[in-house]
Amino acid sequence: FSHFYRHFPSTDNLFLFNLYVCRYSIEKAVDDLEVILKNLRIRRFHLYGHSYVGILAFEYIKRIAECKAYYENEDSNGCLSVVLSSSPFSIQMAEEDTEALLEVLRESDDDASTLKQRFRITHQCRTQHMPAPLVDALKHAGAVWRDTVVIQNYVATPPSEQAVTMPPAMAMRGEYDCVNERCLDEWKGVFNHNMVELRTLEGCSHHGLLERGTLYGEILN
């Protein structure tokens, strides 16, 4: 969390929380997010979700867009924009792409004992040593692409035709990310507008914030 504060000096109010989207259903996680925002009395905000939590961010704004369709007077409060950072459009697609990357690493070196480390330094976080925030996160959440049983069939879908216009969005990934370009491109097709910007961070993998924090912060700002 300190990395966010370090690279977002212009942000007056920044609320950070971790929702274990892979521990239970996406619907329940969205319920939790709604409760958090309501209890904090946050009326206007920008929403950011990294990796699996980007799925949660998308499903939240989709739910709100569909709910607002049933109200005559739509107000200007709520989510102003959303950022999906290295977020898989489809769990099956992401796992297939990850397996393909692992296979490339196996072909170059069939030493299974180093495979996890080689994957980490190539596609997860391209730093010489594992950053402390990532070590702590993985210790609590498992490993890469693990514990996806409850969301293994997830594929992002557009909101209903009656939904109001969703907030503008940016979908971003690292150049060497395990979430590849085709997974990023698919996000454009599930918003009910064309205000979706795609960005690829040069020299980064899945955790661009921990690799090139200044660049990452500049893009989000």
N, C-alpha and C positions, 0 to 999 in steps of 0.2 A: 504494500500500500504506500510505503514511503516513496517508491519510485514515481507514483502518480503525482504526489505533491511536489516532488523535485522538478518534474518536467511540465507542470501546469501552474506557473507562478501567477498567471493572470486570473485564475479561478478563485472567486470569493467563497463559494460554497460548493464543496465536493463531498458527496456521500458515497462511501465505498462499502459494499457488502458482498458476501459470498453465498450463493445459493447452490446447494448440491443438486443440480439438475439431474445428475445421473444416479442419485440415490432413491429418487421416487419419480412420479410422473411429471411431465412437462406442465400439464394442467394444474397440478398442485403447486408447482414452483411459481407459476404465473399468479395463482391465488396469493401466495406468500408475498410476491412483489407488490401486488395491489395493496395488501394490508400494510406493508412497510411504508409505501408512499403516502397512504392515507394517514397513518399514525404520525408520520413526520411532517404532515401538512405541507408537502411539497406540491405546489400548484403548476409551476412552469419549470421544465427541466429538459436537459439533453440526456439521452440514454446511451450507455456504452456497454457492450457485452463482448467478452473475449472467449474464443473457442466455443465450448458447448453452451456457455451462458449467452452467446450471441443468438442461439436458437430461442432461448427464453426471452431475450429482448424483442426479437421479431414477433414471437407469438403474443407477447404483451401488447405491442402496438396494433397488431391485427385484431385482437380481441376488443381493444378500445375503439378502433375504427368501426367495427361491426356493431358495437353497443351504441355508439353515438348516432348511428343511422336511425335509431328508433326515437330519437329526441328531436323535437322541432327546432329548438334553439341551440345550435352548436356554439359553445364558447371557445375562446382562444387559449384556455388553460390546457395543461397536459404536456405531453412530450412534443418538443419542438424539432428534434432531429434524433436520428439513431445511427450508431456506428456498430457495425458487425466486424469484429477484428478476428481474422483467422477462424471464422465460424463455418462449420460444415453445413452445406445446403441439404445434404442427405447423409445419414449415418452410414448406410451401405456403401455409397459412393466414396465417402471418406475412408472407410476401412479397406475397400478394394484398392484405392490409391496408395494407402499406407503400405499394404502388402506388396504392391508393385515396387515401391521404393525400397522396402526391405529386401526384395528379391535382387534388385540391382546391387545392393550392398553385399549380398551373399555371393553373387557372381564374381565380384571383385576380390572377395576374401571370404572363404567358407568357414572362418573361425567363429563358431557360434558364441564363444565366451566373450567376444568383443562386439557382437552385433548391436546390443542395446546402447553401448557407449558410442559407437559409430553413427547410429541413427540419431542419437541425441545431438551430437556435435555437427551433424550435417543438416538435419531437418527440424530439430526441436529448439535448440538454442546454441548458436555458433560462437560460443565463448570457450576459452581454454578450460576454465573451471565452471562447474555448475553454480550459477548465482544463488546466493542464500535464499532469496524469496522463492525461487523455483524449487529448491530442495525442500523447503518447508511445505510448499503447496503439494508437491508430489507425495510427501510423507503422510499427509492427511487425506489425499484424494486417490491414491493408488498410482498407477502408471499411465503412460500415454495410451489413449484409446481403450481404456479399461472400464469395466462397470457400465457398459452401454446396453445391457440386456433390456432394461425397461424402455429404452428409446431406440432400439435397434431398427425399428421400422419407420423411423421418422424421416419424412421428406417434406420440405417446406412447400406450402400451397398458398395460392393467392387468397385474399379475403373474399367474402361474398360480394356479389354485384351491388348490393344495397349499401355496402360500407362507405363511409366518408373517406376522403383522401387521407392516406397515411402520411406521416411526417417524411421529409426528405431524408435520404440515407446515404451512407458511405460504407462500402464493403472493402476491406483491405486485407492483404496477406503479405507474407514475406516472399522474396524471390525464390528461396529454397524451402518454402513452407511445405509441410505434409498436407495442408489444404491447398490443392493446386488450382491452376487457372480455370479449369472447367467448372470446379466447384464454386469459384468466385463468380463466374459469369452467370451461373444459374440464378443468382439472387435477383438479377435485374428483372426476371420474368414473373416474380411473385409479389411485386409492389404494384399498386393500382395507379401508378404515375411513372413518368420517365425521369424523375429527379433522384436517380441513383448513380452515385459516383463510384468508380472502381479504382483502387490504388494498389500498386505493388511496391513494397519497400525494398530498394536495392540493398543487396548484401545481408538481408535478414532471413530468418526462418520463421518458426511458429511464434517465438516470443520476441518480437521486434522491440518492445518496450525495454527489455532487459539487454538487448544487443546494441541498439542505436536509439537510446532514450531521447536525445535532443531532437533528432529527426522525427521520431514518433510523436513527440509532444507538439512540434511545429505543425505537423499535418493535422492533428486533432484540433489544435487551437484554431 
